[in-house]
Amino acid sequence: MTQDGQRALADYEQMAEIYADDVDHNPMNASYERPAMLVMAGDLQGQRVLDVGCAAGALSEALVARGASVVGIDINARLVERARDRLAGRAVFYVADIAAPLPFLASESFDLVIASLVLHYLADWGSPLREFARVLRPDGALLISTHHPVADIEVTEPPAPYFATTLLADTWRKGGRDFEVHFYHRPLSAIIDALADTGFLVERIPEPIPDADAFAADPAFYERIRRGPWFLFVRSLKRQPTANRARVRRSPT
């Protein structure tokens, strides 16, 4: 297991059951991030989808409900077991470190790869993005949500430098307890360059506004996240090889 994988596993191992219970109701997940990902995904009927960082299966279940055939992967075995129990055979799940190769996934076997709030735990995006490109069909798409590079530096004092890729620590309050979680900040340019360098073309970067009603219990926090984006959402397309693109241009109209 990679060093980043070990760190992420340790962070989530300390709160796996609490996190699994919380994610269905926490408005940051249930009313902000997850709905945005589903909107980006569009029509899922008959689509084969890889849910990366599937955790306890909340997003996987929503994808299945919309007609997708889902494979989920996560580094935490306890969360994967929760996902298997939740979906009860309606999806397939594996324990895997996405910073390492994923040989159990066939090349060009998915229409959509969704990496939901997971890539910011890795210093290097190159290996997982190349694997995502490998398993995607030629016309496939990659959906990413991650910490917004402007918002995530607010968790440090003094603020972390924007232009450097930096390992940060944040404290999450869940189940009446505090948990320290580590993640990497990187500038927007580094995110877009990582996608371009691994064969992806950015199609859109939506900026959904959080639902005020979902955050009615904590209006001060809502005002904080309403001032600017908390998460970054990116939809990218797998680029055709150069030769194929040239052939398309030479084809008669």
C-alpha positions in Angstrom: 0.0 0.0 0.0 1.3 3.5 -0.8 2.1 6.0 1.9 -0.8 8.2 1.0 -3.0 5.2 1.0 -1.9 4.2 4.5 -2.5 7.7 5.8 -6.0 7.9 4.3 -6.8 4.4 5.6 -5.7 5.4 9.1 -7.7 8.6 9.0 -10.9 6.8 8.0 -10.3 3.7 10.1 -10.7 5.8 13.3 -14.2 6.9 12.2 -15.4 4.4 9.7 -18.7 3.5 11.3 -19.5 7.0 12.3 -18.6 8.3 8.8 -20.8 5.6 7.2 -23.8 6.6 9.4 -23.2 10.4 8.9 -22.8 10.6 5.1 -26.5 10.0 4.4 -27.6 13.0 6.4 -24.7 15.4 6.5 -25.8 18.2 4.2 -22.4 18.7 2.7 -22.7 15.3 1.2 -26.4 14.6 0.9 -27.5 18.1 -0.2 -24.4 19.6 -1.8 -21.8 17.3 -3.2 -23.7 14.2 -4.1 -26.6 15.9 -6.0 -24.0 17.9 -8.0 -22.2 14.7 -9.0 -25.5 13.1 -10.1 -26.4 16.2 -12.2 -23.0 16.0 -13.9 -23.5 12.3 -14.6 -26.7 12.9 -16.5 -28.7 9.9 -17.9 -27.3 6.8 -16.4 -29.7 4.2 -17.8 -27.6 1.2 -19.0 -24.3 2.9 -18.2 -21.4 1.0 -16.5 -20.0 3.3 -13.8 -16.9 3.0 -11.6 -17.5 4.7 -8.2 -14.0 5.6 -6.9 -13.8 6.1 -3.2 -17.2 4.6 -2.8 -17.0 4.5 1.1 -20.3 3.0 2.5 -22.1 3.1 -0.9 -24.4 6.1 -0.6 -23.5 7.4 -4.1 -23.3 3.9 -5.5 -26.9 3.3 -4.4 -28.0 6.5 -6.1 -26.3 5.5 -9.3 -27.9 2.1 -9.3 -31.3 3.7 -8.7 -30.8 5.7 -11.9 -30.2 2.6 -14.0 -26.4 2.3 -13.8 -24.4 -0.9 -13.4 -21.9 0.0 -10.7 -18.5 -1.2 -9.5 -17.2 0.5 -6.4 -13.7 0.7 -4.9 -12.4 2.0 -1.6 -9.3 1.5 0.5 -11.2 0.9 3.7 -12.4 -2.7 4.1 -14.9 -1.8 6.8 -16.6 0.8 4.5 -16.6 -1.6 1.6 -18.4 -4.1 3.8 -21.0 -1.5 4.6 -21.4 -0.8 0.9 -21.9 -4.5 0.2 -24.5 -4.8 2.9 -26.3 -1.7 1.7 -26.5 -2.7 -2.0 -27.1 -6.4 -1.3 -25.8 -7.6 -4.6 -27.0 -4.7 -6.7 -23.4 -3.6 -7.2 -19.9 -5.0 -7.0 -17.3 -3.7 -4.6 -13.5 -4.1 -4.2 -11.0 -3.0 -1.6 -8.2 -1.2 -3.4 -5.7 1.6 -3.2 -6.3 3.9 -6.2 -2.7 5.2 -6.0 -1.6 1.7 -7.2 -2.6 -0.1 -10.5 -6.0 -1.6 -10.7 -5.4 -4.8 -12.8 -8.8 -6.4 -11.7 -10.6 -3.7 -13.8 -10.6 -4.4 -17.6 -9.5 -1.8 -20.0 -12.2 0.3 -21.8 -15.0 -1.4 -19.7 -16.7 1.7 -18.1 -18.8 4.5 -19.6 -18.2 6.7 -16.6 -15.7 7.0 -13.8 -16.8 9.1 -10.7 -14.1 10.1 -8.2 -16.1 11.6 -5.4 -14.1 13.5 -2.7 -11.2 11.1 -2.9 -8.3 12.4 -5.0 -7.3 15.1 -2.6 -5.9 12.4 -0.3 -3.1 11.8 -2.9 0.0 13.8 -3.6 0.3 12.4 -7.2 -2.8 12.2 -9.4 -0.9 10.8 -12.3 -1.2 7.0 -11.5 -5.0 7.0 -10.7 -5.9 9.3 -13.6 -4.0 7.1 -16.1 -5.9 4.1 -14.7 -9.2 5.9 -15.1 -8.3 6.7 -18.7 -7.4 3.1 -19.3 -10.7 1.7 -18.0 -12.8 4.2 -19.7 -14.3 3.5 -23.1 -13.2 5.9 -25.9 -16.2 8.1 -25.5 -16.2 7.9 -21.6 -16.2 10.7 -19.1 -14.5 11.3 -15.7 -16.3 13.2 -13.0 -14.3 14.6 -10.1 -15.3 16.4 -6.9 -12.5 17.6 -4.6 -11.7 20.3 -2.1 -11.8 23.7 -3.8 -8.2 25.0 -3.9 -9.3 28.4 -2.6 -11.5 27.1 0.3 -9.3 24.4 1.6 -6.4 26.7 2.6 -8.8 28.3 5.2 -8.4 25.3 7.5 -4.8 26.2 8.3 -3.5 29.1 10.4 -1.6 30.8 8.9 -3.2 30.0 5.5 -1.3 27.5 3.4 0.4 28.9 0.3 -2.0 28.7 -2.7 0.5 27.8 -5.4 2.1 24.8 -3.7 0.9 21.2 -3.4 0.8 20.9 0.4 -0.3 18.3 2.9 -2.9 19.9 5.3 -4.8 18.7 8.3 -8.4 19.5 9.2 -10.6 18.5 12.2 -13.9 17.0 11.5 -16.7 16.9 14.1 -18.7 13.7 13.7 -20.8 11.7 16.2 -19.9 14.2 19.0 -16.1 13.5 18.5 -13.3 15.3 16.7 -11.2 13.5 14.1 -8.1 14.8 12.4 -8.1 14.2 8.6 -5.2 14.9 6.2 -5.5 15.9 2.6 -3.5 17.7 -0.1 -4.1 21.2 -1.3 -3.1 22.0 -4.9 -3.8 25.0 -7.1 -6.4 24.8 -9.8 -3.7 24.9 -12.5 -2.2 21.7 -11.1 -5.6 20.0 -11.2 -6.2 20.9 -14.8 -2.7 20.1 -15.9 -2.9 16.6 -14.2 -6.1 15.9 -16.2 -4.6 17.2 -19.5 -1.3 15.2 -19.0 -3.3 11.9 -18.6 -5.5 12.2 -21.6 -8.5 14.1 -20.4 -10.2 17.2 -21.9 -12.1 19.4 -19.4 -15.7 19.7 -20.6 -17.2 21.8 -17.7 -16.7 23.0 -14.2 -20.1 23.6 -12.6 -20.4 25.7 -9.4 -23.6 24.6 -7.6 -24.9 26.8 -4.9 -25.6 24.9 -1.6 -29.3 24.7 -0.6 -30.0 27.1 2.3 -32.8 24.9 3.6 -30.4 21.9 4.0 -28.2 24.0 6.3 -31.0 25.7 8.3 -29.6 24.2 11.5 -26.3 26.1 11.0 -26.9 29.4 9.3 -23.5 30.7 10.1 -21.8 27.8 8.4 -24.1 28.2 5.4 -23.1 31.8 5.0 -19.5 30.7 5.1 -19.9 28.2 2.3 -22.3 30.5 0.4 -19.6 33.2 0.0 -17.6 30.9 -2.4 -17.3 27.3 -3.6 -16.4 24.7 -1.0 -15.9 21.9 -3.5 -14.5 21.9 -7.0 -16.5 19.8 -9.6 -15.0 18.9 -12.9 -16.4 16.8 -15.8 -13.7 15.7 -18.3 -13.8 13.6 -21.4 -11.4 10.9 -22.4 -9.6 12.2 -25.5 -9.2 10.1 -28.6 -5.7 9.3 -29.7 -4.2 11.9 -32.1 -4.5 9.6 -35.1 -8.2 9.0 -34.4 -8.8 12.7 -34.1 -7.1 13.3 -37.4 -9.2 10.6 -39.1 -12.4 12.2 -37.8 -11.3 15.6 -39.3 -10.6 14.0 -42.7 -14.0 12.2 -42.8 -16.5 13.7 -45.3 -19.5 15.6 -43.8 
